[in-house]
Amino acid sequence: MTRTVYVNGEFLPEQEAKISVFDRGFLFADGVYEVTSVLDGRLVDNPAHLKRLHRSLNELEMAAPATDDEIVGIQQALVEKNHLREGMIYLQVTRGAAERDFNYPDDAEPSLVMFIQEKNILLDPRVETGISIITTDDIRWRRRDIKTVGLLAASMAKMVAKKAGADDAWMVEEGFITEGSSNNAYIIQGDGTLVTRHLGNEILSGITRQAVLKLAAETDINIEERPFTVAEAEQAREAFITSATTLVMPVVAINGRQIADGKPGALTRRLREIYIQNALQASAAA
Ligand code: PMP
């Protein structure tokens, strides 16, 4: 099926959408992005995604290509035009097309691209089995708090995992896990404490992370935001990841070792349920 995508003011069939070869997103990975999940035809946590988009743009001194109202209007139009019930909307802003030069151009018009992808998020079969992860060196740059389209290190980490027969990778720096290749990483200790790395330049401030930590606190779960080691993860009672498209996803093996009994943990399942319930209610009210 041909999707309708959005490129700089136009809704077009995907084959007709075009971006300049001089676009700095293409030449320098000079762009930022957001992924908002769509459940039951509605955008989940979208205001928080737009807020993070502005933060990324500000850090790179990049102009916003449209107002938030305009962006939401385009997102909703894409959901409608593509009859999307469940999946995600991808949004990318690049600095635009300019003569190739490392310095930021003064006069480039930012470019805005958006498209949808269908995906089974709620009934993802991996929720029942859990996923396996391996740990690998975090070779990314030092501004991981900016959600740039420079994702090659994340692709490489996922390929390391794939070649090792695992589903995904957690990245390690100076002995501590930073985050997953495209998600935030959590463990639950034997005493029930939820541990996830604190925010900083070393990780992306996940929107799902923010929502899940709030819900966990409301559920009286003890939370520690601090770095944790690979050994701690291997000995954890439960582990999971969060992101817009996986929500809360159980991790059942790390580096070929089973976590606890090798099944999705009870607290992880509960957090997923609470997150989904909350997301559906909040988006219905919006
Ligand atoms: N960390 C990284 C490196 C990511 O790429 C992502 C998802 N894009 C996340 C964390 C999770 O962020 P969110 O919950 O906003 O999807």
Boltz pocket constraint, residues with backbone or C-beta under 6 A from the ligand:
constraints:
  - pocket:
      binder: B
      contacts: [[A, 35], [A, 144], [A, 179], [A, 180], [A, 181], [A, 182], [A, 183], [A, 184], [A, 203], [A, 204], [A, 205], [A, 206], [A, 207], [A, 208], [A, 209], [A, 242], [A, 243], [A, 244], [A, 245]]
      max_distance: 6.0
